[in-house]
């Protein structure tokens, strides 16, 4: 038996094109990450390109790929309890209770 992914699972990256700060780019992410980013944008009252532009602007000095930054922002948002809490990405403001009870 092999560890091949099931064909009915949507694991293949989907490429989308968008403009960030006046520059066209494309990003390939798995559908689950696109769904998470769409929910984040919706909960913040932003368009998806506007959310992506904010995440892009908040990337630290050494620039990881945009796709990596978007995945990390979606993961961070999920860890914080879902879209709408805290900042847009890793550089966003944390909720007041984040880290409570953590060593």
Secondary structure, 3 states (H helix, E strand, C coil): CCCCCCCCCCCCEEEEEEEECCEEEEEEEEHHHHHHHHHHHHHHCCCHHHHHHHHHHCCCCCCCCHHHHHHHHHHHHHHCCCCCCCCCCCCCCCCCCCCCCCC
